[in-house]
């Protein structure tokens, strides 16, 4: 992690200027926004992003090939070594204001795919917004997070961090903001969007490091629709539902780290079931 002595740039939203006209609906509603942040802000974040070694040491996770290391917003905010630009960035993107921006963009699509959602949660516009690992569901209805994520170097053999899957059904939305290093010449590590093949399909579960289950699907049940390249200063954001199938393409052997920010909104209870 490299700090910067320049003046801290003002934080602007990743969704500033994004409209419903930017929504793509094949194979499920999502936006892909290139040059999502002003260059000075992006550079300040990119130059001071924590490394996998930094995060691994602080969360107590050994460094292995092509593994994911999460530095959640509460850790960033309580770390004296993290620069103010990161603290401002994660604060805004875990705030009620960002949640409102998400709803302004995606509420219609979200309810079209999950028509019973508000019967389970109450009116989406009235949910009490908190932050993961600071607040609880005793006092809040949805907990947001903005997490700095590093994928470690790929050693041994090329691999995919994760194949086709649907995010956990208690999450309202998911987002990836890519921060690829300029010198990263690895092939792969792109986001692949899928749709179901005709006929029956089945998910399989596996335990995550957070004590809940992940939902993955055998590639034989799905087909690729599009690939979104892993490119710097690029945002991908989508509401989560049964159709939101995605995965990471195989990444070549590389010493470079795969860097992005993860955006999530967690609910207390799942909004849908997956065929198991």
N, C-alpha and C positions, 0 to 999 in steps of 0.2 A: 504494500500500500504506500503510495507516494502522496504526500500532502502538497498543497499548492499555496504560494504566498500571494497570489493575485486576489483582488477583491472578490468576495463571494457573490456570484451572480444571483439575481432574484429567481426564485423557483416559479416556473409556470407549469400548468397542468399538461400531462401527456395528451389530454383530450382537447386542448385548446384548439379551436378551429375545426374540430371533427364534427361532421354532421351525419344525419341519417342517409344522405346520398353516398356516404363512404361505406355503408354496410354491404358486404357481400353475403349472399345467402346460399351459395353452393360450396360445400354440402350442408352447411349449417350457418346461422348468422354469425358474422365476425367482421372485424375491421383489420386492415393491414395499413399502418401509417408509417411511411418512410420520412426521415428527418423530423421525427416527432417533437424533438426539443430544439430550441435555439442552439447554435453551435457553441457559444460560450458556456452555456449551462451544461450541455452534453460533455464538453471537454473537461470541465471542472469535476464532474462525476466520474468520468472514465479514468482520469489521471489519478484519482484518489480512491478507486474501488479496492476493497480489501482482496488479498490473494487467497488462494485455497489454503496455503500454509497458515496464514493469519486466522482464517475462520476455523480451520481444523483444530488449531491449538486451543482456541477459545471455547469451542463446543465439545472438545474432547473426542474428536472423531479422527481415526488414523487415515492417512492419505493412501487410497488405493486407486486402481485404474478406472477412469471414466465413471466416477461416483459424484454424487451431488452433495454440495455443502451449502447450507442455508444460514445466513446471518440475518435473523429477523429484526423487524423494526425496533422492538424493545431493546434488543442487544445493541443495535446501532445507537439508539438514543442515550443509552447508559454507558457508552464507551467513550471516555475522554479523548481517546486518540482519533476518533472518527471526526472528519471535518464538518463544519456547520452546514455546508451545502448538502451533505448526505442527510443530516438530521432534518433540515428543512424539507428535503425531497420526500423522505419517508413519512414525515408528519402530514404533509398535504395529501399524499396518495393513500393514506389510511384514515382520511377524515370524512365527516358527513358531506362536505362540499364535493369531494370526488365521487362519493356514492351517488349524489344527486346528478352529477354529470353522466355517470354510467346509466342511470335510469332515464335521463333525457334522451340518451342515444338508443337504448336497447329495451326499454320497458315493454313496448308493443310486441317485439319479437319474443321476449322472454315469456310473456303471458300467452302468446299464440302457441308456443310449444309446451308450456306448462300451465294450462288454463285453470287448474285448481290451486295454483301457488298461493294466492292471497287468502284462500280459505284456510290454508295451513299456517301462514305467517302473519296474517293481518295485512292491511294495505301497505304495499311496498314503500310508499312515500312517508309512512308514519313509523317505520322501524327505527328503533333507537340504535344508533351507530356507535360502536366501541372499537377498541383495538385489541388484537390477539395478545395474550400474555400480559396484558395490563388490566383489562376489564373481563367481566364474566357474563354468562347468560342470566344470572340473577338480576342484573340491572340493565342489560342490553339485549337486543334482538339479533343483531348481526355484528360480527367482529371482523374488521378488515386487517390486512397486513400488506406491507410493501417490503419485500425481502431481497437482499442482495444474495445472488446465487452464483456459485462457481462450480463448473464441471471440471474435474481434474483431468490431467493429461491422459492420453490413451496409450497404454503400453501393452506389450505382449501380442495382441492381435486387434484388428479393427473391431469396433462393437457399437451397438446402439445402447444409449442409456436406458431407453424404454420404448417398447414397441407400441402398437395400437392399444388405446385404452380410453375410458371415459373418466373424467375427474370425479372425485368423491361426491355422491349425490346430495350431501348437505352443503355443498358450496354453491353460491348463487352465480358467481362469475369467476373467470380465470383470465389472466393476462401475462404476457411475456414481453419484456422490453429488452431487446438485444443490445449488448455492448461489446461487440467483437473487437479484439485487438487488431490494429492495422497490420501487424506482422504475422497474424494467424493465417497460415497457408494450408491448413488442413482441409480435406475434402469431407463433406457431410456435416452432420450436426444440425440439419435443417428441420423445420417443422413440417410434418406430413399430415394432411387432412384426409380422412377416409369417409366412405359410406358403407353401409351393410350390403353384402351380396344377398340376392334373393334366397329365401328359405330360412330355416331355423338357425339361431346362433346362440352361443353360450359364453358368458364371461367366467373367468376364474379369479379367485381372490388370493391375495398374498398380504401378509402383515407389513405395515409400514413402520418406520422407525418412531412414529408418533403414537403407536398403540392402536391404530385403526386399520381398516382394510383398503387396499388398492384394488381396482377393477380393471383387469386386462383381458384382451380378447385375442384368440388365435388369428394370425393373419389370413388364414383360409376363409374366415367368415367375412372379410372386408376387402374392399378394393380402394386403391389410391385415387384421389380426385385431383389434388393439387399439392404442390410443395412450395412452402414459403421459405426463401433462403435465410440462413442465419447471417444477417447483415447488421452493422452497427447503426445505432439510432433508429431502430425499427420497432414499432409497437404492434403486437397482435393481441386483441381483446375480444372476448366472446362470453355470452351467457351460457351456463352449463345446463345440458339436458341429455336425454338418451342418445340423441343424434350427434353430439359433439365429440366424435371420435377423432383422435389425433395421436401422434407419436413422433419420435425423433429418428431421423435417418442415421444409418451407420456412419460413424466417424472414423476417418483413417488414423493410423498411428501418428501421434503428434505429441510434442512437448508443450504445446500451447493449452491454456485453460479456456474453457467455454464459459462466457460471462453473460449474465442477464439479470434482470430484476423480475421477480414474480409478484403479481398482484392477485389477491384473493379476497373473497367475502364469505365467511363461514356462518352458517345457520346452526341452530341447536339440533334440528332434526332434518332428515333427508326429505327432499321434495319429490323424489321419484324412486322407483325400484328398477333394478336391472335383472334381466333374465339370468338366473344362476343355475 
